[in-house]
Amino acid sequence: MRIEFTGRREVVAAARVAFEANVDGKDVWCSVSLDALNDHFGNGGPSAHDLVGTFEANRAQIEKATQRVLEKNGGQSVELETRDFDKTGP
């Protein structure tokens, strides 16, 4: 399975950062929760600025966890939660 991250990302209403991956030529939106950003990456607050800053500072680790889940679920959309980082660490 070929997975590439496009660099596109947005903060969405449910206090998540959404970001795009391309899986075998298909665009797939993924996201990481505020709780996961707080628990594993030391996020400082719920503002869009805080969320995006924490996401960008930890993008490589978030994408690694996302890739693991995408490979496991056959390339379907991913909504990362705290539990998704328990195995990979921050």
C-alpha positions in Angstrom: 0.0 0.0 0.0 1.5 3.4 -1.0 0.7 6.2 1.5 1.8 9.8 1.1 0.8 12.8 3.2 -0.2 15.9 1.1 0.5 18.5 3.7 -3.1 19.8 3.7 -4.6 20.2 7.1 -7.4 22.1 8.8 -8.9 22.5 12.3 -12.4 21.1 12.4 -15.3 21.9 14.7 -15.0 18.9 17.0 -11.6 20.1 18.2 -9.6 18.0 15.8 -7.0 18.7 13.2 -7.9 17.1 9.9 -5.2 16.3 7.4 -5.1 14.6 4.0 -3.3 11.4 3.0 -3.1 9.9 -0.5 -3.5 6.1 -0.3 -2.9 4.3 -3.6 -3.9 7.4 -5.6 -7.0 8.1 -3.5 -7.3 11.2 -1.2 -8.3 10.2 2.3 -9.0 12.7 5.1 -7.7 11.8 8.5 -7.8 13.6 11.8 -6.2 13.7 15.3 -8.2 14.6 18.4 -7.6 17.4 20.8 -7.3 14.8 23.6 -4.5 13.0 21.7 -2.7 16.3 21.0 -3.0 17.1 24.8 -2.1 13.7 26.1 0.8 12.9 23.9 2.2 16.1 22.5 1.7 18.7 25.2 -0.9 20.9 23.4 -1.4 24.2 25.1 -5.1 24.9 24.4 -8.1 24.5 22.3 -7.6 27.4 19.9 -7.0 26.7 16.2 -3.5 28.3 16.6 -2.6 25.9 19.4 -3.9 22.8 17.6 -2.2 23.5 14.3 1.1 24.5 16.1 1.1 21.2 18.1 0.1 19.2 15.0 2.9 20.8 12.9 5.5 20.3 15.6 4.6 16.6 15.9 3.6 15.9 12.3 6.1 13.1 11.7 4.9 11.1 14.8 1.2 11.7 13.9 1.8 10.6 10.3 3.6 7.5 11.5 0.7 6.5 13.7 -1.8 7.4 10.9 0.2 5.2 8.5 0.0 2.3 10.9 -3.8 2.6 11.2 -4.2 3.1 7.4 -2.3 -0.1 6.7 -4.4 -1.9 9.2 -7.8 -0.6 8.0 -7.2 -1.0 4.3 -6.7 2.8 3.6 -10.0 4.1 5.0 -10.4 7.4 6.8 -8.7 7.6 10.2 -9.7 9.5 13.3 -6.8 9.2 15.7 -7.5 9.2 19.4 -5.2 8.9 22.5 -5.3 5.1 22.3 -3.7 5.2 18.9 -0.5 6.6 20.3 -0.3 4.3 23.3 1.6 1.8 21.3 3.8 4.2 19.4 4.6 6.8 22.1 4.9 10.5 21.5 
